[in-house]
Amino acid sequence: MLFSHVVQASETVRATRSRKTKIATFAELLTAAAPDELVPVVAWASGELRQGRIGAGWRTLAAVDTTPAPVATLTVSAVDSALTELGETSGTGSTARRKALLATLWTAATADEQAFLLRLLTGELRQGALTAIVMEAVAVAADVPADLVRRAYMLSGRLPVTAIAALTGGVAALAEFRLEVGRPIQPMLASPGATLDEALTEFDGDVSVEIKMDGARIQVHRDGPRVWVFTRTLRDITASVPELVELVAGLDCTSVVLDGETLALTDAGRPRPFQETMSRFAEVSSTRELLLHPYFFDCLHLDGVDLLDAPLSERRAALTKVAAAQSIPALIRPDEEAAAEYFDGALAAGHEGVMIKSLSAPYAAGRRGRSWQKIKPTHTLDLLVLGAEWGYGRRTGYLSNLHLGARDPETGEPVMVGKTFKGLTDALLHWQTAEFPRHERARDEQTVYLWPELVVEIALDGVQVSPRYPGGVALRFARVVRYRPDKEPREADTIDAVRALLP
C-alpha cells in the first residue's frame, strides 16, 4: 500500500465531524492494507508510532529542509522501516545519522506526506481518530461485532494486535483473547455521581462503599516470583517502585492481578499531595525516599482463575483472601446513615470522598459506566484544556484564563463548556506559560489555542443551561484543582457527564 493512501484517509477524517464518515474512511483503509501493514496503519490512524519515541524532536524535524517529491512513491512498509531505523539509532554519531535518515525520508515524501509525518512524529496528529473510532472501523472492516473488538482490545492493551486478529481470524480469533498475567488491561473507570443517597437508591443498596483516595492508579501482576506494576495508562513502572514489588511478591498466592491506588503518606498517616506520589513514577529521577503505600480495591485474577466477568462481590472476596491488609476498607450494603458516616470519615482523614460500586457488576475493562460512581463533597470534572488567555495585572506575561472542554462521546471532539483562572497558583501559571506552547495549534493577540492533549481536574458548584457554548451548558464557579498527567485525553469526562449535573 502507498503511504499516500494513509495520508489521504487522515485528511478525510480531519476534515469531517461525522463519526460515521470517520469510521467508514478508516474501515476502507484497513480493508485495503496487507496483513503485514496493519500494525503501522492502525497505529498511525490512532496518531501514534508503534516504535514509541524515536529521538526526533520538533527542532530536529523543523530543521529538515528538502524539496518534496513530485509524485507519491513511498510505501507503508518503507516508512515503517525508516521509523524503526530512526528509533534504533543511538550512540556516537547518532545525531548526524538521525538527521541523514530524516532527510532521506523527507526527500522521498510529497508535501502532504511531509506534513503528515511532521504531525505524527511531534504528536500533533489530531484528527478526531480516537481509539474508539479506530476500534469501530476494525469491526466494520472485519465484519465482526464491535463489542468483541472492544473486549479483545481491553484484554490485549494493543490495538494493532487486536486489529490483526479481527481482520485475519474474525470472531474466532477475537474470542481467543484472555487476561494474561504480566500484560496490563485497560482499567475500569468511574462516572461522577450526583449524591450519596441517589447512588445508594440507584443500586437499591446492593453496593460496596469504599474510600476514594487521592492516589495514583496502579495495576499489579504477579506470576510466580515475577511482579509487574503498571500505571493507569499501562506504562510499566516496575523498576521505579521496588517497595510495591516486594510487597506483592510476598502475598500468599501463585498468581494474581490486582487493581488499586498507591499514595505517599505524611508522618501522621494523611495523604501527601498527588504530585508527590506521581514523582515516584518519573523515568529519570525517582524520589526513592518517598515511600509508596498500596491500597487495592479489586482482584481480577487469582491462582489461575480469571475474575473479570465475576460480580464485584466475588472479586472482593478474592481480594480479601489474598491481600486483606493492603485493601481499601469497604462498607458492604450499608444503610444511608452508615454510608453518610463513612463518607464524613473519609473526608476527615484527608481523602477525596467515596466510591459507590454495584456488587453485582462485572469488571468492565476500559469502560466508564454507572456501576462505579465517585461521590465527592464538591463536583469535579476531568476536562480538556482548549486554550488560555494572556493574563493582566499581576498575571501579565502569563497564560492564565483557561478554555475548558468536555469530550463529545460520538465524535471524540472537544466541546467547550467554560473558562476559569481561579485556583491557579503562581507555580501553575509559570508551568502553563512554559508548557502550553508545546501544545499550540493557533494563537491570536489574546489567546493561545491548544490541541486537546492536557487533562485538568476542575472543581465546580454545578452547571447551568447556557446558549453561550455549543454544548448548551456552562460551568458554575469553576476552579482548577490540579492537572492530571496520569490521564489521557480520551479519559476526560464527556459532555453527557457535564449535562448530568444540571439541576
C-alpha positions in Angstrom: 0.0 0.0 0.0 1.2 3.5 -0.8 1.8 5.7 2.2 -0.3 8.4 0.4 -3.4 6.3 1.0 -2.9 6.6 4.7 -2.3 10.4 4.4 -5.4 10.8 2.3 -7.5 8.9 4.8 -6.1 11.0 7.6 -7.1 14.2 5.7 -10.6 13.0 5.1 -11.0 12.2 8.8 -9.6 15.6 9.9 -12.0 17.4 7.6 -15.2 15.9 8.9 -17.1 15.9 12.2 -19.2 12.9 11.2 -18.4 9.8 13.3 -19.9 7.6 10.6 -17.6 9.1 7.9 -14.5 8.7 10.1 -15.3 5.0 10.7 -16.1 4.3 7.1 -12.9 6.0 5.9 -10.7 4.0 8.3 -12.6 0.8 7.6 -11.8 1.2 3.9 -8.2 1.9 4.7 -7.9 -1.2 6.9 -9.6 -3.4 4.3 -7.0 -2.3 1.7 -4.0 -2.9 3.9 -2.0 -6.1 3.7 -1.7 -8.1 7.0 2.0 -7.0 7.4 0.9 -3.4 7.0 -1.8 -3.4 9.7 0.3 -2.7 12.7 1.7 0.7 11.4 -1.5 1.7 9.7 -3.6 1.2 12.8 -1.0 3.0 14.9 -0.9 5.9 12.5 -4.7 6.1 12.4 -4.6 6.5 16.1 -2.0 9.2 15.9 0.7 7.0 17.4 4.0 5.4 16.5 4.4 1.7 17.0 8.1 2.3 17.7 7.3 4.7 20.6 9.8 7.5 20.9 12.3 7.7 18.1 14.6 10.5 19.3 13.4 13.1 16.8 12.1 16.3 18.5 10.4 19.3 17.0 13.7 21.2 16.5 15.3 18.3 14.6 12.3 17.9 12.4 11.8 21.6 11.7 15.4 21.7 10.6 14.8 19.2 7.8 14.7 21.3 4.6 14.2 19.2 1.4 12.2 19.7 -1.7 9.1 17.5 -1.6 8.8 14.6 -4.1 6.5 15.4 -7.0 4.9 12.0 -7.1 3.8 9.7 -4.2 6.0 6.6 -4.3 6.6 5.8 -0.6 5.1 2.6 0.7 3.7 1.9 4.2 6.5 -0.6 4.7 9.2 1.8 3.6 8.1 4.5 6.0 7.7 2.0 8.9 11.2 0.6 8.3 12.6 4.1 8.2 10.9 5.0 11.5 12.2 1.8 13.1 15.8 2.6 12.0 15.4 6.1 13.4 14.3 4.6 16.8 17.2 2.2 16.9 19.9 4.8 16.1 21.9 5.6 19.2 25.4 6.2 20.4 28.3 8.2 19.0 27.3 10.0 15.8 23.6 9.2 16.3 22.5 12.8 15.9 24.1 13.1 12.4 22.8 9.7 11.4 19.3 10.6 12.5 19.4 13.8 10.5 20.5 11.9 7.4 17.8 9.3 7.8 15.2 12.0 8.2 16.5 13.9 5.1 16.2 10.7 3.1 12.7 10.1 4.2 11.6 13.7 3.7 13.1 13.7 0.2 11.0 10.7 -0.9 7.8 12.2 0.6 5.4 14.6 -1.1 4.4 17.8 0.5 1.2 16.2 2.0 3.2 13.3 3.2 5.8 15.5 4.8 3.1 17.4 6.7 1.6 14.2 7.9 4.9 12.9 9.1 5.7 16.1 10.9 2.4 16.0 12.8 2.8 12.2 13.5 6.3 12.5 14.8 5.6 15.5 17.0 2.4 14.1 18.5 0.3 16.7 16.8 -1.7 14.3 14.6 -5.1 15.5 15.8 -7.8 14.2 13.5 -10.6 13.0 15.9 -9.4 9.4 15.3 -9.7 8.3 18.8 -9.1 4.7 19.8 -12.9 4.1 19.9 -13.3 5.2 16.3 -10.5 3.0 15.1 -12.0 0.1 17.0 -15.3 0.7 15.3 -13.5 0.8 12.0 -11.8 -2.5 12.7 -15.2 -4.1 13.5 -16.7 -2.8 10.2 -13.7 -3.9 8.1 -13.6 -7.3 9.7 -17.4 -7.7 9.8 -17.4 -8.6 13.4 -19.4 -7.3 16.4 -17.8 -4.1 17.8 -18.2 -5.4 21.4 -15.9 -8.3 20.6 -13.3 -5.9 19.2 -13.6 -3.7 22.3 -13.2 -6.6 24.7 -10.2 -8.0 22.8 -8.5 -4.6 22.9 -9.2 -4.1 26.6 -7.6 -7.5 27.3 -4.6 -7.1 24.9 -4.0 -3.4 25.5 -2.7 -3.2 21.9 -5.0 -2.1 19.2 -2.8 -3.2 16.3 -2.7 -6.8 17.7 -6.5 -6.7 18.1 -6.9 -5.4 14.5 -4.8 -8.2 13.0 -6.8 -10.8 14.9 -10.1 -9.4 13.8 -9.1 -8.9 10.1 -7.3 -12.2 9.7 -9.2 -14.5 12.1 -12.5 -12.9 12.7 -14.8 -13.8 15.6 -12.8 -17.0 16.5 -9.5 -15.1 16.8 -11.1 -12.3 18.9 -12.6 -14.9 21.3 -9.2 -16.3 22.0 -8.1 -13.2 23.9 -7.8 -13.8 27.6 -6.5 -11.9 30.6 -2.7 -12.7 30.5 -0.8 -12.2 33.8 2.0 -9.8 33.0 0.1 -8.0 30.3 -1.9 -5.0 31.6 -5.5 -4.4 30.6 -7.4 -1.1 30.3 -8.7 -0.1 33.8 -12.4 0.2 34.6 -13.4 3.8 35.1 -16.0 5.5 37.3 -18.6 8.1 36.5 -19.3 11.2 38.6 -22.3 10.6 40.9 -24.7 13.3 42.0 -25.2 12.5 45.7 -24.6 9.7 48.1 -28.3 9.0 48.6 -29.0 8.9 44.9 -26.3 6.4 44.2 -27.5 4.1 47.0 -31.0 4.3 45.7 -29.9 3.6 42.1 -28.5 0.2 43.2 -31.2 -0.5 45.8 -28.5 -0.6 48.4 -26.6 -3.6 46.9 -23.3 -1.7 46.9 -19.8 -1.6 48.2 -18.9 1.8 49.7 -15.1 2.5 49.5 -12.8 5.4 50.3 -11.9 7.5 47.2 -8.2 8.1 47.7 -6.2 10.9 46.1 -3.6 8.5 44.8 -2.2 7.2 41.5 -4.0 4.2 39.9 -1.9 1.1 39.6 -2.4 -2.4 38.3 -0.1 -5.1 39.7 0.5 -8.5 38.2 2.3 -11.5 39.7 3.2 -14.8 38.1 5.3 -16.9 40.5 8.3 -14.9 41.6 7.9 -12.2 38.9 6.0 -9.0 39.6 4.9 -6.1 37.3 3.5 -2.7 38.2 1.6 -0.6 35.6 0.1 2.8 35.6 -3.5 3.6 34.5 -2.0 4.3 31.0 -0.4 0.8 31.1 3.1 2.1 31.4 5.5 -0.3 33.2 6.9 1.3 36.3 8.1 -1.8 38.0 11.7 -0.6 38.3 10.6 2.7 40.0 8.6 1.1 42.8 10.6 -1.6 44.5 8.6 -1.4 47.7 5.4 -2.3 45.9 7.2 -5.2 44.1 8.4 -6.6 47.4 5.0 -6.4 49.0 3.2 -8.2 46.1 5.9 -10.8 45.9 5.2 -11.7 49.5 1.4 -12.3 49.1 0.2 -15.8 49.7 -0.6 -16.9 46.2 0.9 -18.2 43.0 -0.5 -15.7 40.5 -2.6 -12.6 40.9 -3.8 -9.4 39.2 -4.8 -6.5 41.5 -6.3 -3.1 40.7 -5.8 -0.2 43.2 -4.2 3.0 44.1 -0.9 4.0 45.6 0.0 7.1 47.5 2.6 8.6 49.8 1.6 9.4 53.3 2.8 12.0 55.8 4.2 11.0 59.2 0.7 11.5 60.6 -0.7 9.0 58.1 -2.5 11.5 55.9 -2.2 11.6 52.1 0.6 13.6 50.6 -0.2 15.8 47.6 -0.9 13.9 44.4 2.1 15.4 42.6 4.4 13.9 45.2 3.1 10.4 44.6 3.4 10.9 40.8 7.0 12.0 41.2 7.9 8.4 42.0 6.7 7.3 38.5 9.3 9.5 36.8 11.5 7.7 34.3 14.7 9.5 35.2 14.7 10.8 38.8 12.6 8.9 41.3 12.4 10.2 44.9 13.0 6.8 46.4 12.9 8.1 50.0 9.2 8.9 49.5 7.7 5.5 50.4 4.6 4.5 48.5 1.7 2.5 50.1 -0.6 0.3 48.0 -4.4 0.2 48.6 -6.1 -2.4 46.4 -9.8 -2.4 45.6 -10.3 -5.2 43.1 -8.9 -8.6 42.2 -9.1 -9.6 38.5 -7.2 -12.9 38.7 -6.2 -15.3 41.4 -4.2 -18.5 41.2 -5.2 -19.4 37.6 -8.8 -18.2 37.8 -9.8 -15.1 35.8 -12.4 -12.9 37.6 -13.2 -10.2 35.1 -16.7 -11.5 34.5 -17.4 -12.3 38.1 -19.6 -9.9 40.1 -17.8 -7.5 42.4 -19.0 -9.4 45.4 -16.9 -12.4 44.3 -13.9 -10.3 43.3 -13.9 -8.6 46.8 -13.9 -12.0 48.4 -10.9 -13.0 46.4 -9.2 -9.6 47.3 -9.8 -10.2 51.0 -8.4 -13.7 50.7 -5.1 -12.6 49.1 -4.5 -9.0 50.3 -6.8 -8.1 53.1 -4.1 -5.9 54.9 -3.5 -3.9 51.7 -7.1 -3.5 50.7 -9.2 -0.3 50.8 -11.8 -0.9 53.6 -15.3 -1.4 52.2 -18.7 -0.9 53.7 -21.0 -3.6 52.3 -24.7 -2.9 51.8 -24.9 -0.1 54.3 -28.0 1.9 55.2 -28.0 5.6 54.4 -26.9 6.7 57.9 -23.9 4.3 57.9 -22.9 5.4 54.4 -23.1 9.1 55.4 -20.9 8.5 58.5 -18.4 6.6 56.3 -18.3 9.4 53.8 -17.7 12.0 56.6 -14.9 9.8 58.0 -13.2 9.6 54.6 -13.2 13.4 54.2 -11.9 13.9 57.8 -9.0 11.5 57.0 -8.0 13.8 54.1 -9.4 11.7 51.3 -11.4 12.8 48.2 -14.7 11.2 49.0 -16.1 7.7 48.4 -16.8 5.2 45.6 -20.2 3.6 45.3 -19.9 0.3 43.4 -22.6 -2.2 42.3 -21.9 -5.6 44.0 -23.4 -7.4 41.0 -21.5 -5.7 38.3 -18.6 -7.4 36.4 -15.3 -5.6 35.7 -15.9 -3.5 32.6 -12.3 -3.1 31.5 -11.7 0.2 29.7 -15.3 1.4 30.1 -16.8 4.2 32.1 -20.2 3.2 33.4 -22.7 3.8 36.1 -21.8 0.7 38.1 -18.9 2.7 39.7 -19.7 6.2 40.9 -17.4 8.6 42.6 -19.1 10.9 45.2 -17.2 14.0 46.4 -18.3 16.9 48.6 -17.9 19.2 45.5 -18.4 18.2 41.9 -15.2 17.7 40.0 -14.8 17.0 36.3 -11.7 16.0 34.3 -11.7 18.4 31.3 -9.6 19.2 28.3 -7.6 22.5 28.1 -8.5 24.0 24.7 -6.7 27.3 25.2 -5.5 30.0 27.6 -5.7 33.8 27.5 -2.8 36.1 28.5 -3.3 37.5 31.9 -3.4 41.1 33.1 -2.4 42.8 36.4 -0.2 40.6 38.4 -0.7 37.9 35.8 0.6 39.9 32.9 3.0 37.8 30.8 1.5 34.6 31.9 -1.0 32.3 30.2 -3.9 32.4 32.7 -7.7 32.1 31.9 -8.3 28.5 30.7 -10.7 27.5 28.0 -12.2 24.2 29.1 -13.9 21.4 27.1 -15.6 18.0 27.6 -15.5 15.2 25.0 -18.3 14.5 22.6 -18.7 10.8 23.0 -19.8 10.3 19.4 -17.0 12.2 17.6 -14.3 12.4 20.2 -14.1 16.1 19.5 -13.9 18.6 22.4 -17.0 20.7 23.3 -16.2 24.0 25.2 -18.1 24.4 28.5 -16.4 27.3 30.2 -13.4 29.3 31.3 -11.6 29.8 34.5 -8.5 31.3 36.1 -9.5 30.5 39.6 -7.3 28.1 41.6 -4.2 28.8 39.5 -1.1 29.2 41.8 2.0 31.1 40.8 3.7 27.7 40.2 0.9 26.6 37.8 1.0 30.0 36.0 4.7 29.5 35.4 4.2 25.9 34.3 1.4 26.7 31.9 3.2 29.5 30.2 6.2 27.3 29.6 4.2 24.1 28.7 1.3 25.4 26.6 3.4 26.5 23.5 4.3 22.8 23.1 0.6 22.0 22.5 -0.2 25.1 20.5 -2.3 24.8 17.3 -3.0 28.5 16.8 -2.9 31.9 18.5 -4.2 35.4 18.3 -3.4 38.6 20.2 -5.3 37.5 23.3 -5.4 33.7 23.3 -3.2 30.6 22.7 -5.3 27.8 21.3 -4.2 24.2 22.2 -4.6 20.8 20.8 -6.8 18.9 23.3 -4.0 16.9 24.9 -3.9 18.2 28.5 -6.4 17.0 31.2 -7.1 19.2 34.1 -9.3 18.4 37.2 -11.9 21.2 37.8 -14.0 21.7 40.9 -17.3 23.4 40.3 -20.5 24.3 42.2 -22.7 22.9 39.4 -23.6 23.6 35.8 -26.3 25.7 34.1 -28.1 25.9 30.8 -26.3 28.3 28.6 -26.6 29.3 24.9 -23.1 30.7 25.0 -21.4 27.4 24.5 -22.0 24.8 21.8 -22.9 22.0 24.3 -25.7 24.1 25.8 -24.2 24.1 29.3 -21.7 26.1 31.2 -19.7 25.5 34.4 -20.6 27.4 37.6 -17.8 28.8 39.7 -15.2 26.5 38.2 -11.7 26.4 39.7 -8.6 24.4 39.0 -7.7 21.6 41.3 -4.7 20.1 39.6 -3.5 18.8 36.2 -3.8 15.1 35.6 -0.7 13.9 33.8 -1.8 10.3 34.6 -4.8 10.6 32.3 -5.0 10.5 28.5 -7.4 12.9 26.6 -9.7 10.0 25.9 -10.3 9.7 29.6 -11.7 13.2 30.0 -15.3 13.5 31.0 -17.9 13.7 28.3 -20.4 16.4 27.6 -23.1 13.9 28.7 -21.4 13.8 32.2 -21.4 17.6 32.3 -25.1 17.8 31.4 -25.9 15.1 34.0 -25.0 17.7 36.7 -27.8 20.1 35.5 -30.3 20.7 38.4 
